[in-house]
Amino acid sequence: MKTTGNTILITGGTSGLGLGLAQRFAAADNKVIVAGRRAELLRDIEASNPGITGLELDVADPTSIAEAFTKVTASDPELNVVITMAGIMQPEDLHSAGFLETAEKTITTNLLGTIRTIAAFTEFLQTKPDATIMTVTSGLAYTPLALTPTYNATKAAVASFTDILRLQLADTSVEVLELVPPAVATTLLGQDQDDSGRAMPVDEFLDEVMSILTERPDEKQVMVERVKPLRYSEANGNYDQVMQTLAGSH
């Protein structure tokens, strides 16, 4: 993926890693559109971040996705990168059926939201000579966290979907990347309040991601060093040990 001269849409780009990436890409001479549900927040981001514009979008609503597609491709026909950052992460207790509502919301946002966004934009992106779809999974797609079973499952599903998307689009101009974050000190699951050192500082994560994209543009999985113990636990033969360690840390 080239890191300059793009027009980039980031869903879930109003906070956390999404906003951080938006700011980094804007600073690298890209036009960036951040999409989120809250119009007032989008206006605040536009006012304080030159080069970033806002787009109202709720990835849990198929109609909202369709409307956002129509609007952004009309206002920014040069759009050539879509990053599907939008997601939620909530704890679940599987001892009783009470977890089901959380599970359904998580699947709707993380999995269906990603797939519906890709479905909306893929044909359009194929008309561009140099286009990218970047999905966002997690180290927990590869070694799950006991506290968040459906989150783990949705990220594993997105990882699998991304592999096949890349395979099927190999005959097009669309490059398909997977961003695989570790635990990062954002508000997701309150990790910004964790002073144990388990969560990677946001700026450190963003520095490493931008370095990978710049220096290793052919990488298909964008992985910082801190996520690799989760990504490769099965290959390393310590999957059960790493999963138990994760479970004991939350």
Solvent accessible surface area in square Angstrom, and as a share of the most:
residue,aa,sasa,rsa
1,M,13,0.06
2,K,89,0.38
3,T,21,0.12
4,T,71,0.42
5,G,56,0.54
6,N,6,0.03
7,T,7,0.04
8,I,0,0.00
9,L,1,0.00
10,I,0,0.00
11,T,2,0.01
12,G,26,0.25
13,G,0,0.00
14,T,20,0.12
15,S,64,0.41
16,G,33,0.32
17,L,22,0.11
18,G,1,0.01
19,L,34,0.17
20,G,8,0.07
21,L,1,0.00
22,A,0,0.00
23,Q,74,0.33
24,R,65,0.24
25,F,0,0.00
26,A,22,0.17
27,A,93,0.72
28,A,28,0.21
29,D,112,0.58
30,N,10,0.05
31,K,84,0.36
32,V,0,0.00
33,I,4,0.02
34,V,0,0.00
35,A,1,0.01
36,G,8,0.08
37,R,180,0.66
38,R,160,0.58
39,A,32,0.25
40,E,120,0.54
41,L,46,0.23
42,L,7,0.04
43,R,145,0.53
44,D,80,0.41
45,I,8,0.04
46,E,70,0.31
47,A,91,0.70
48,S,81,0.52
49,N,22,0.11
50,P,123,0.77
51,G,48,0.46
52,I,6,0.03
53,T,52,0.31
54,G,23,0.22
55,L,8,0.04
56,E,102,0.46
57,L,8,0.04
58,D,45,0.23
59,V,12,0.07
60,A,40,0.31
61,D,58,0.30
62,P,71,0.45
63,T,83,0.48
64,S,19,0.12
65,I,6,0.03
66,A,57,0.44
67,E,111,0.50
68,A,4,0.03
69,F,54,0.22
70,T,90,0.52
71,K,124,0.53
72,V,3,0.01
73,T,20,0.12
74,A,80,0.62
75,S,75,0.48
76,D,10,0.05
77,P,73,0.46
78,E,86,0.38
79,L,0,0.00
80,N,14,0.07
81,V,1,0.01
82,V,1,0.01
83,I,0,0.00
84,T,5,0.03
85,M,22,0.10
86,A,17,0.13
87,G,33,0.32
88,I,50,0.25
89,M,18,0.08
90,Q,74,0.33
91,P,73,0.46
92,E,18,0.08
93,D,89,0.46
94,L,100,0.50
95,H,178,0.79
96,S,75,0.48
97,A,81,0.63
98,G,67,0.64
99,F,58,0.24
100,L,93,0.47
101,E,113,0.50
102,T,28,0.16
103,A,6,0.05
104,E,94,0.42
105,K,108,0.46
106,T,2,0.01
107,I,70,0.35
108,T,41,0.24
109,T,19,0.11
110,N,1,0.01
111,L,36,0.18
112,L,64,0.32
113,G,1,0.01
114,T,9,0.05
115,I,51,0.26
116,R,76,0.28
117,T,2,0.01
118,I,6,0.03
119,A,75,0.58
120,A,30,0.23
121,F,3,0.01
122,T,17,0.10
123,E,140,0.63
124,F,40,0.17
125,L,0,0.00
126,Q,69,0.31
127,T,102,0.59
128,K,41,0.17
129,P,125,0.79
130,D,69,0.36
131,A,1,0.01
132,T,3,0.02
133,I,1,0.01
134,M,1,0.00
135,T,0,0.00
136,V,10,0.06
137,T,2,0.01
138,S,8,0.05
139,G,0,0.00
140,L,19,0.10
141,A,16,0.12
142,Y,50,0.19
143,T,0,0.00
144,P,36,0.23
145,L,4,0.02
146,A,69,0.53
147,L,65,0.32
148,T,0,0.00
149,P,33,0.21
150,T,15,0.09
151,Y,14,0.05
152,N,11,0.06
153,A,59,0.46
154,T,2,0.01
155,K,11,0.05
156,A,41,0.32
157,A,37,0.29
158,V,3,0.01
159,A,7,0.06
160,S,65,0.42
161,F,68,0.28
162,T,0,0.00
163,D,71,0.37
164,I,87,0.44
165,L,19,0.10
166,R,52,0.19
167,L,128,0.64
168,Q,129,0.57
169,L,18,0.09
170,A,82,0.64
171,D,129,0.67
172,T,44,0.25
173,S,41,0.27
174,V,9,0.05
175,E,40,0.18
176,V,3,0.02
177,L,1,0.01
178,E,0,0.00
179,L,0,0.00
180,V,0,0.00
181,P,10,0.07
182,P,17,0.11
183,A,38,0.29
184,V,4,0.02
185,A,31,0.24
186,T,16,0.10
187,T,103,0.60
188,L,64,0.32
189,L,49,0.25
190,G,35,0.34
191,Q,22,0.10
192,D,59,0.31
193,Q,147,0.65
194,D,44,0.23
195,D,145,0.75
196,S,63,0.41
197,G,52,0.50
198,R,110,0.40
199,A,12,0.09
200,M,1,0.00
201,P,66,0.42
202,V,41,0.23
203,D,92,0.47
204,E,80,0.36
205,F,1,0.00
206,L,4,0.02
207,D,78,0.40
208,E,47,0.21
209,V,1,0.00
210,M,26,0.12
211,S,43,0.28
212,I,5,0.03
213,L,6,0.03
214,T,84,0.49
215,E,124,0.56
216,R,106,0.39
217,P,62,0.39
218,D,118,0.61
219,E,62,0.28
220,K,86,0.37
221,Q,34,0.15
222,V,1,0.01
223,M,18,0.08
224,V,0,0.00
225,E,107,0.48
226,R,97,0.36
227,V,0,0.00
228,K,60,0.25
229,P,77,0.48
230,L,24,0.12
231,R,61,0.22
232,Y,79,0.30
233,S,0,0.00
234,E,138,0.62
235,A,88,0.68
236,N,97,0.50
237,G,69,0.67
238,N,52,0.27
239,Y,66,0.25
240,D,96,0.50
241,Q,127,0.57
242,V,24,0.14
243,M,51,0.23
244,Q,121,0.54
245,T,89,0.52
246,L,30,0.15
247,A,35,0.27
248,G,71,0.69
249,S,28,0.18
250,H,99,0.44
